[in-house]
Amino acid sequence: MDQYAILEISSTSLVVKVVESKVEAVQRLKDRYFNVLLRKGRKFLVTKVTSMDNLEGNLAILDNLPDSKVVPSVLERSGKFSFSKTDQGIMNFMGDASRVAPLLNSRFPIYGTLTSTVITKRLVTSSGFEGEETRTWFQGYFRAKNGDYSGQWAFASTDYDERKIKASLERAEEFASYTGKIDVSDGVYDVILSPLTMGNLMMSTAYLASGYSIITGNSFLSNKRIGEQVASEKFTLRDIPKGEELNSWEFDDEAVPTMNKSIVERGKYVSPLLNLEVAEVMDMKSTGNAGWVYPRPWTLEVSPGEVGEGSLMDGNVILFNNNWYTRFQNRTEGQFSTVGRDATLVIRNGKPVGVAGRVRIADKLGNLLSNIYELSKERYSVAWWDAPLPGVYPYALIKNVHLSKA
């Protein structure tokens, strides 16, 4: 065996399920698994097991594998590293979730979950590195239902704060309060994407910025050069694992220290996300985003704009509260579609006049990023089941977006 790495992830979670504004169930979950990298020459195997006793069969498989052009590696780094950042409020909540019920007063029936987690990551490599890191996470999402209408909001945090629960409930209720159906025909519109919708689409953008996606031709950035303009000058997208957001970590799966970095800076393509092996192929340095084989983002932020979110709604626009069913028809061209969910507001002369039915954004990601006209100065930390990668996002006003009925 030339190299190996064993990444152990263990977590304890408390999940509070809310149905019709009442606590329906409280679940306590424990999980523990091992991601394992085995390398011998140009052959490698990556597997996930629940017990290290299950590895013997994989060793036999390794010898029978073909050589690979891209071979995972680990940093020549030895010694022990330990880091812990936990919040006592989250720990207290995990011990007693009864405080949630009084917070669920609402105009409309509320559905959703609150999840608190203590997660520990341990990495051992053949180079002698032994790293351990523990974090606490707190996140939730709520959907308010008002007959045929609904609204949703979410939050993500590394500390317990009841104000975030209340604010998410209020925002979901606000979106659910808009009624009256308006038909939206196929065409080109100015749209506003909420932070939830931004979270879903920026997750896709960041994964397309993975160096592996780029070198395999599966990204709209594959034919772009570093420094080339790929978006509006208003737009900056960063990966920030050294911040205060969920999924912040001190080291990656190859023992490389993580770092904050811009993917796109004021519209210019600055850096792909790289691990050691893809960085070697691209003649660059790792950005601390391993993922063996496939570099991936940790946690994202889009820089704020200079206007209040209310100012974005002046004029005639369509606001997407939420989205799902994001699909790429052609990743190289960035051709995608996504369907609005919950409140898709029709705004005329600065005022909401009703809610559109099922409306689909069908455009190219590059066009969407290039047509960003303004971003709000207010930003929100969000993560939820259709945008699981945490991030901090403003509202975005985007010009000339192709919409069609879904």
N, C-alpha and C positions, 0 to 999 in steps of 0.2 A: 504494500500500500504506500503510494507516494505522498498523498495528502488525505486528510479527512477533516470534517467539521461536524459537530453535533450541536444542534440548536434546540434547546428545550423551552417550551412555552407552557406555563401553568397559570391558571386563572381561577378566581372565585368571583362569582357574579350574583347579584340580587336583582331579579327582574320583577317589577310591579306592573301588572296588566290592568288597564283601565277600560271598562265597558260601560257605556251610558253614564259616564261621570261618577262611577263607583269603582272601588278596587275589587276586581273580580278574582284575582289570584296573585299570590306572591310566591315566586320560585327562587330557590337557592341552587345554583349550578356550579359544579366544579369540572374543570377540564385540564388535561395534561397530555401533551404529545411531543414527539421528537421529530424534527426535520434532520435528515442525515445526508451528508455528502461524502461519497467515497470516490477517490481518483487513483487510477493506476496508469501511468503514461498518458496517452491521449484518450483513454477510456474513462468514463465516469458514470456514476449512478446517483440520482437524487431520489430519496424516498421519504415517506412519512410513516411513522410507526407509533404505537401507543406503549410499547415496551422495548427496551434495548435487547431483550431476549430474542426478538424476532429478526435479528440481522443476519444470521448465519446463511440463510438461503440467498440473501442479496449478494454476499461475497462470491458465491458460485456464479451468479448471473453476470457479475462484473467482467469476468474473464472472457465471456462469450459475446460481449458487446463490441460493435465496430468502433474504430477511432473516430473522434469528433474534431471538427475544425475549430469550434469554440469550446474551450475546456475550463470549467470553474476552477478557481484558485482560492487560496486564503493568504492574508497578509503575513509577511514574516514579522510577527509581533508576538512577544512572549510576556509572561507576567500576569498578575491578577489585577482585575479592575472591578470596582463595585460602586454602584450609584443607586440612590433611592430617593424618590420624591413622592410622598403620599400626603393626602389631605385628611385631617382628623374628622372633618365634617362628613366626608364620604364614608369613613370607617364607622362613624356613629350611625349613619343612615342604614348601613348594611346590618347593623345590630338591631335597629328598630325603624321599620318603614311606616309606622302608624301615623307619622306626621303628614303623610301625603294626603290622606282623605280630606282634611279640612281645606286643602288648597283647590279642590276640584269643583267648587261652585262655578256654574257657568250658565249662560243663556240658552245654549244648545247642548244636546248630548255630546259628550266627549269620548273618544276612543284613542287608545295609544299605549305606550309603554314608557317606563322609566327604568334605566339600567345603571347600576353602579358596579364597578369592577376593580379588583386588585389583580394586577397582571405582573408576572415576573418572567424575564427572558434570561436564559443562561446559554452561553456559547463557549464550547471547548474546541480548540483546533489542534492540528498536528504540529503547529509551530510553537505550541506551549502557551497560547493565550487562554485565559479563563476569565470570562466576563459575566457579570451578573447585574441586572437592573430591575428595579421594581417601581411601578407607577400606579396611580389611581385614576380612574376615568368615571365620569358621570355624564349621561346623555339621555335624551328623551325626545319623543315626537308625539304630537297630538293632532287628531283630525276631529273637527267640529262638524256636525251634520245638522243642516237646517232644511228638512224635507228633501227636495231634490237637489239642494245646493250644499256645498261643503267647502271647508278651508283647512289648510294644514300648516303647521310650523314645527320646527325642531331646534334643538340646541345641543351643543357639545362642550364639555368643560372638564377641567382637571381639579376642580374644587366643587364642594356642595354649596349651592346658592339657590334658595327658594325663590328669589326674584326672577331667576331664569325660567323656572317652571311657570310662574304666574305670567311672565311676559309672553311665553310660547302659547299658553292658553288664550291669552287676549288676542294675539295675532291670528291664531287659527279661527277664533270667533269672529274677528273683524272680516276676514275673507269669506267666511260662511254667511255673513249678514247680507252680502250683495245678492240680489235676486233679479229675476226678469231675463228671459232667454232672448238672445239676439243671434241672428244668423250671420255667420262670417263666410263669405265666399272665397274661393281660391284666388290668391293674388299676392302682391308684395306690400308689406306693412312695416311700420315702425313698431318695435316691440320692447317691452321691459321684461327682463328676466329677474325674478326674485333670487335672493341668496340660495334658496333650495334648488332652483333650476340651475343656477350657476354652479352649485356644488356637483350636480350630476354631470354637466358638460365639461367642467374643468377637470374632473376625475378622468374623463375620456381623453382630454387634451394632454394631461400629464402622462398617462400611459402611452400615448402616441409619441411622447418625447423620450421614452425609454430608448437607450442606444440600440437595444436588440431589435425593437420595432423599426428603427431607422435603418440599420444595416441590412435588414431582410426585406426592405422595400415596402413595409406595411405601415407607413406613416406618411401623412401629408408633409412632414419635415424631411423625408428621405432625399428630396431633390433640392433642399435648401442649404445654403452656406451659413456658417456662423457669421453673425453680423448683418444678415439679410433681413429686411423688413417683412414681417409675416403677420402683423396685426396693427391695429390703431396705435398711435403714439400714446393714447390714454391708458393703454393696457400693459400691466406688468404682472406676470405670474411667477411665484416663487415657491420653492419647496423649503419648509422651515422646521426640520426636526430638532433644532436647538432652541425652539421657542417654548411656549407654555400651553400648546394645544395637544389634543389627543393624538396619540401615536408619535409623540416625540421620543427619540431614542438617542443614546450617546454613541453607539457603534452599530455597524451593519452586520450582515450575515457572514462577511469575510473578515471581520475584526477591524475594518477600516473605520476610523472616527467619522461620525456624520458631520455635516456642515450645512448651513443655510446657503442657498444659491438661487440665482434667477434662472428660470428657463427662458422666459421672454422678458425683456427689459425695455419699457417704453416702445413696445412694438417690434423690437429687434430680437431675433433668435440668438440667445446668448450661450446656452449650454444644453446638451442632452443629459439625461440621467444615466450614470455609468457605474458599473462594477469593475473589478480588476480585469476580467477577461475581455469584456466588450471595449473597455478603454484601450486595451492593447491593440485590438483590431482597428480602432479609430485613431490610433496614435495620440491618445489623450491620457489624462489621469483620472482615476476613480473619483467620483463625487460622493462616495459613501452611500450608495443607494442599492447595494446588493441585498437581496435576490441573487441566488446562484443562477447563472445563465441569463436570467431576465432581470435587469435593473428595474426598480419600481419606486414610485414616490412614497414619501412618508406622510406628510401633512402639508396642506397647501394654503396659500393666501393670494388674493388679488388685491393689489394696492388700491386705496380709496381714491375717490374723485374729489371734486371741490364743491359740489352742490348738495343740498339736502335731498333726501329721497322723494319728498313731495314735489320738488321742482321738476323731476324727471317726467311727471305725469301731466305737465302742461301740454296742451294740444291734443292730437288724436293718436292714441297708441293702444296696443293690446298687451295686457300684463299677464304673464304666466306665473301663477302662484307656485306651481309644482309641475313635475313631468315624470313620465315613465316610458317604458318601451323604447329606449334609445338604441338604435340599430345603425351600424355602418354598412352601407352598400358597397363602398369602395374606400378602404382606409388610405390608400396612396393618394387619392384625390380629396380625401376628407369628406366624401359624400355621406350624409347621415340623415336620419329622421328621428324625431321624438314627439311624443304625444302629450299634450297638456292634460293635467289632472287637477281635480278640485277647481278652484276659482280661476277661470281664464277671463279676466275682466276686459270689457270694451270701454275705453275711456274716450270721451269726446269733449273737446273744449275744456279739458282739464278735470272733468267729472266722470266718475263711473256711471254708466247708463244701463249696464246689464252684464250678463255672463254669456260667453260664447259656448256653443256645444263642444264636442270633441274636435279639437283643432291640432293639426300636426305641423311642426316645423320641418321642412324638407329643403335642406340647403347644404352648402359646403362649409366645413368648420373654418377654413381660411377666410371665407367671405364674412362669416359671423364675427370673427375676431377683428377683421379689418374694418368692419362697419360699426364698431363700438363708438358711439358718439359722446357718451358721458357716463360716469360712474358716480354713485352716491358716496358722500363722505362717511355715512353710517355703514358699518359692517357688522356681520353676525357670524358667530362660530356655529357651524352646523354639521351634523352627520345623521343619517337615517338609513333605513334598509335599502333604498334605491340610490343612495349616495354614501356608501359606507366609509369612503376615504374622508377623514375630517378636513375641514378647511374654514377659512375666514373670508367672507365674500360680501361685496356691496351689491346693491341693485345696479343693473346695467341697462342703459338705453341703447338699443341697436337699430340702425337704420336699414331699410330695404331688405327685409327678411321674407323669404318665400314661405307662405302658409297654404295649407290645403285642409280640406275636411278629412277627418279620420274615421 
